[in-house]
Amino acid sequence: MGQTEAMNERDIERQLVSHVTKYLLEMGNGFAFVAQQKHFQVGEQDFYADLILYNIPLHAYVVIELKATAFKPEYMGQLNFYINVVDDTLRGEHDNKTIGLLLCNGGDKVVAQYALSGYDQAIGVSDYQLSKAIPEQLKSALPSIEEVEEELNRIIGEE
């Protein structure tokens, strides 16, 4: 990823975190902020998940991966990786499986559909929710992708 893309993602992330209280209230009932740029050491490598929230009614962590570029298939692997790490290191015995949200700046729906195929995780991608995306029982407790994107656009527009 180029320097500009990384800087754009960090700017979006900073803006989002600076509005975290309002953002969490807008996301829906029971969201708690856990971490920004959460560090995980896996093997000999360091990794940083963009945002981690916790949904109290769902008893589940929510990993949000922000991308300033259009969807790329490799983003699914990265999000899946973070979901698995959070499940292994943070999730308690009474917590449900971690949910992943990938927010991109557009992309090809057909490519995203192929990239999502085969994942058994609860994952939402950008402005579309495709096959094997967030299960029905979780959708009512989470904001729609449109609501999240609307809030991001509002925050970015305030700069």
C-alpha positions in Angstrom: 0.0 0.0 0.0 1.3 3.4 -0.9 2.1 6.2 1.5 -0.9 8.3 0.4 -3.3 5.4 0.9 -2.0 4.7 4.4 -2.2 8.4 5.3 -5.8 8.6 4.0 -6.7 5.5 6.1 -5.1 7.0 9.2 -6.9 10.3 8.6 -10.2 8.6 8.3 -9.4 6.5 11.4 -8.4 9.6 13.4 -11.6 11.4 12.4 -13.6 8.4 13.3 -12.0 8.0 16.7 -12.3 11.7 17.4 -16.1 11.3 17.1 -16.2 7.9 18.8 -18.9 8.6 21.4 -21.3 10.0 18.8 -20.3 7.3 16.3 -20.9 4.5 18.8 -24.3 5.9 19.6 -25.1 6.1 15.9 -23.9 2.5 15.3 -26.7 1.2 17.5 -27.3 -0.2 20.9 -24.5 -1.5 23.1 -21.3 -0.8 21.2 -18.2 -0.2 23.3 -14.8 1.1 22.0 -12.0 -1.4 22.6 -9.0 -0.2 20.6 -7.6 1.8 17.7 -4.6 0.3 15.9 -4.8 -2.7 18.3 -1.3 -4.4 18.4 -1.1 -8.2 18.0 2.2 -10.0 17.9 1.7 -13.2 15.9 4.8 -15.3 15.6 7.7 -12.9 15.1 5.6 -10.3 13.4 3.6 -7.3 14.5 0.1 -6.5 13.2 -2.3 -3.7 13.9 -6.1 -4.0 13.6 -7.6 -0.6 12.7 -10.6 -0.5 15.1 -12.0 -3.0 17.5 -15.4 -2.5 19.1 -17.4 -4.8 21.3 -21.2 -5.2 21.0 -22.6 -5.9 24.5 -26.0 -7.4 23.5 -24.3 -9.7 20.9 -21.5 -10.5 23.2 -19.1 -10.2 20.3 -16.1 -8.3 19.2 -16.3 -6.3 16.0 -13.2 -5.8 13.9 -13.3 -2.8 11.5 -10.7 -2.7 8.8 -10.6 0.6 6.9 -9.3 0.9 3.3 -9.0 4.2 1.4 -8.9 2.3 -1.9 -11.4 0.1 -3.8 -11.9 -3.4 -2.6 -9.1 -5.9 -3.3 -9.4 -9.6 -2.6 -6.4 -9.6 -0.3 -8.3 -7.4 2.1 -10.5 -10.3 2.9 -7.5 -12.4 4.0 -6.3 -9.6 6.2 -9.8 -9.2 7.8 -10.2 -12.9 8.3 -6.7 -13.0 9.9 -7.7 -10.3 12.4 -11.0 -12.0 13.2 -9.1 -15.2 13.9 -6.5 -13.4 16.1 -9.2 -11.6 18.1 -11.1 -14.8 18.5 -8.0 -16.5 19.8 -6.6 -13.7 22.0 -9.5 -11.5 23.2 -12.7 -13.6 22.9 -13.8 -15.1 26.2 -15.7 -18.4 26.7 -19.0 -16.5 26.9 -18.4 -14.3 23.9 -19.7 -15.2 20.4 -17.5 -15.3 17.3 -16.0 -12.0 16.2 -17.7 -10.0 13.5 -15.7 -8.3 10.7 -16.5 -5.1 8.8 -14.4 -4.1 5.8 -14.9 -0.6 4.7 -13.5 0.2 1.3 -13.7 3.1 -1.1 -15.9 1.2 -3.7 -14.9 -1.8 -5.7 -16.2 -4.5 -8.0 -19.1 -6.5 -6.5 -18.3 -9.6 -8.5 -14.7 -9.6 -7.2 -16.0 -9.1 -3.7 -18.4 -12.0 -4.1 -15.6 -14.3 -5.1 -13.4 -13.1 -2.3 -16.2 -13.7 0.3 -16.9 -17.2 -1.0 -15.7 -19.9 1.4 -15.5 -17.7 4.5 -17.5 -18.9 7.5 -17.0 -15.7 9.4 -19.6 -13.0 9.9 -18.2 -10.4 7.5 -19.7 -7.3 5.9 -17.9 -5.6 3.0 -18.1 -1.9 2.0 -21.4 -0.9 0.6 -22.7 -4.4 -0.1 -23.4 -7.4 1.9 -23.1 -10.5 -0.2 -23.4 -14.3 0.3 -22.2 -15.5 3.6 -22.2 -12.0 4.9 -23.5 -11.0 8.3 -26.1 -13.5 9.5 -29.7 -12.3 9.8 -29.8 -12.5 13.6 -26.8 -10.1 13.8 -28.0 -7.6 11.2 -30.6 -6.0 13.4 -28.0 -5.3 16.1 -25.5 -3.7 13.7 -25.7 -0.6 11.6 -26.1 -1.1 7.9 -23.1 -0.5 5.8 -24.9 2.5 4.3 -25.3 4.0 7.8 -21.6 3.4 8.6 -20.6 4.9 5.2 -22.9 7.9 5.7 -21.2 8.6 9.1 -17.8 8.2 7.5 -18.7 10.6 4.7 -20.1 13.1 7.2 -16.9 13.0 9.3 -14.7 13.3 6.2 -16.8 16.2 5.0 -16.2 18.1 8.3 -12.4 18.3 7.7 
